[in-house]
Amino acid sequence: MANIFTRVKDTIVADFHELLDQKEQKHPMTQLNQYIRNCEEEVKRLKKLIEKQYAIKQEYQTELQKAKSMVEKRKAQQALAEEMGEEELKKEAAAEQLQYQARAEQLAEMLEQNSQGLDQIEAKYVQMNHKLKDLYVKRLELKGRENIARVHKGMNKVLHTELVEKSESKFQEVENYIERLEQQVTTDYRLHTLDARFDALEKKVSTSK
């Protein structure tokens, strides 16, 4: 039997909390908080992508430096091959120099595009952060206004509703009760005094006899 009552109680409590959650979810401030949390998550996600793009830029720079180094190396090797009369080696070095040169130009173009893209997304990222800060400020303003409105509502409820009448009636009930007590005390005191006087008189009469 106890288990049945426990289960019924748990069910009622669960339903009550569900109703509270539903009411809370419909509150505009709750929806605003959720929207801001979503924005925060989006900003974090984009920040990671920007960091990833910087890593890609670093890879471009590394590969570009390697390609430029190989261009210079093959140039020097061509000069050496020409000096030593090694025409075949010179041709091979010249062919690879062109390949490295083309790769270096491609990487340089990719690096430039990447840098421009980074500048653009960095600027937009800064704008996003400012917008997020604006949301924080706006939420703070709304919280203040909501709290003031709640205070006014509570005050109005006390000052301009039936609570005042109820409180006045309660005070009147207490005051009437105290007056009745005071009257009872006065009456009891008078009766006690009168009885005491008659008791003294009766004793005096008895003594005189």
N, C-alpha and C positions, 0 to 999 in steps of 0.2 A: 504493500500500500504506500509505504514511504517513497519507494522508487517511482511510483506513478505520480505522486505529488511533485517529486523532484523534476521529473520529465516535463510535467505540465508547467511548472515554474520556469524551467530553462527555455521552454518553447515560447512562453509569454515574454520573457526577457529578450530572447533573440528577435522576436517580432518587433518589440519596442525599439531595440537598437537599429533594426533595419529601417523602421520608420524615421528615426532620427537621422540616419545616414542619407536617406532619400531627401529629407527636408534640407539637410546640410548641402547636398549636391545641387539643389535648386537655388541655393543662395548665390546672388550675383558675385559677391566677394570671393566665394569658393571657386566659382568659374573663372574669375579674373586670376586668382592664384594659380589655377591649373594652366591657364594660358601662358602666364609668365614662366612657370616651370617648363612648359614645352619650348618656349623661346630660349630659355637657358640651356636646355639640352641641345637645341639646334645650334646655338652658338658654340657649345663645346665640341659638337661634331665637326663643324666647319673649321674650328681652330686646329683640330687634328689633321684635317685635309690640307690646310695651309702649311702646317709643319711638314707634312708629307711632301708637299710641292717644293718646299725649301730643300728637302733631302734630295729630290730629283734634280733641282738646280745644281746642287753640289756635285752630283754624279755627272751632269753635263760638263761642268767646269773641269772635273777630273779627267774625263774622256777627251775633252778639247785640249787640255794640256799635254796629254799623252800623244795625241795626233800631231800637235805642233812639234813636240820633241822628236817624233819619228820623221817629220818632214825635214827638220834640221839635220838629223842623223843621216838620212839618205842623201841629202845634199853633200854633206861632208864625205860620204862614201863614194859618191860619184866623182868628186874631185880627186880622191885617192885612186880610184880605178883608172881615171883618165891619166893621172900622173904615172901609173904603173903600166899603162897600155892595156888594161883589161876592159876591152870594149863590151864584152858580154855582161860582165858584172856592172858596168856603168849603165847599160840599158835596163837591166833588172832593177837596179837602184832607182833609176829615173822613173820606171813604171810604178814602182811602189810609192815613190815620192808623190806622184800624181794622185794615187789612191788616198794616201794620207792627207794630201792637200784638200781633196774633195770632201773627205770625212771631216776635216777640221772646219771647212766652210759650212758644211751641213750642221755640225755641232754648234758653231758660232751663231748660225741663224736660229737654231732651236733654243739656244741659251737666251738670245735676245727676245724671242717670243715668250719664253718662260718668264723672263724678268718683267716684261710688259704686263703679262697676265697676273704675276704676283703683285705688281703695283696696283692693278685694278682691284683684285680681291682683297688686298690689304686695306685699301681705301673703303671698300664696302664693309669690311669687317669692323673697321673703326666706327662707321655709321651704325652698324648693327648694335655695337656696344653702347653707343650714345642712345639709341632707341630703347635699349633694355634699361639703361639708367633712367630714361624718361618714364618708363613704365613703373619703375620702383618709386619714383617721386610721385607719380600720379596715384599709385596704390596707397602711398603714405597719406596723401591728401584725402583720398576717399575714406581711409580708415578713420582719420580725424573727424571728417564730416559725419561719418556713420556713428561714431562714438558720441559726438555732440548731440546728434539727433536722438540717440537712445537715451541720453541724459535728460533732454527736454521732454521726451515722451514719458519717462519715468516721473519727472517732476509734475508734468501736466496730469498724470494719472493720480498723483497724490493730492494736487491742489484743486483740480477741477472735476473730480469724479465722485462717485458714491463713497469712495474710501474716506473722504473727509466727513461725510455724513455718518458713516459707520463709526469712525473714530470718535466723533462728537457724541454719538449715542452711547458708545462704550464708556467714555468719560462720565457721561451723565449717570449711567448705571452704577459706576464705581462711586461717584459722589453721593448718589441716593443711598447706596449701601452703607457708606461711611456715616451719613447723617442718621440712618437708622441705628447704627451701632452707638453713635454718640447719644442719641435719645435713650437707648436702652441702658447705657451706662449711667446717665443722669437719673433715670427712673429708678434703677436698682439702688443707686446711692441714696436717693431720697427715701425709698422704702426701708433701706437698711438703717438710715438715720432715725426715721420715725419709729421703727420697731425697737431700736436701741433706747430711745427716749422713753417709750412706754414700758420697756423692761425695767429701766431704772426707776420709773415711777411706781411700778408694781412692787418692786423690792422695797422701796421706801415705805409704801403702805404696809407691807407685811411686817416690817421692822417696828413700825409704830404701834402695831397691835400687840 
